[in-house]
C-alpha cells in the first residue's frame, strides 16, 4: 500500500523540493550579467531568480537577446525544473524542454512559460518582464 501511495504522490508533482507551484510569478526584476558567467557566451543558461518569485532561468540565444523561462513544469506544477546541458528537465515525470522552453518530450502537454526580456548592453543588464 505504501508503494501505491508513493506512486500516486509522485504523479501530483508534490514529491520534489518545490512541490506544486501555485504562487505568484513575482513581478519584473533585473539581472546583472556580471553575476552569471554562464550568460557571457551565446548558448549559456543560468537560474537567475535569486529565490524570489517563480524559479526563473535566463538563456542567451544571441549576442543581444535573451529568453526568460519559468522553471515550473506545466504537466503537474513541479518546480524547480532542472537546468541541463540541452535545456531543462523535470525529474518527476521525465519531461524535457529546449533552452527556449519548448517541450521536447512529455508527458508535459506544453512548454515552459516564457517572459519577455529587455537587454541593456551598456549597463550589462537584462530586465525580465515576469508578471506579478
Beta strands, then each sheet from edge to edge (+ up, - down):
strand 1: 29-32
strand 2: 45-47
strand 3: 56-62
strand 4: 65-70
strand 5: 82-84
strand 6: 87-89
strand 7: 96-97
strand 8: 103-105
strand 9: 114-115
strand 10: 117-120
strand 11: 125-128
sheet 1: 1+ 11- 10+
sheet 2: 2+ 3- 4+ 9-
sheet 3: 5+ 6- 7+ 8-
end
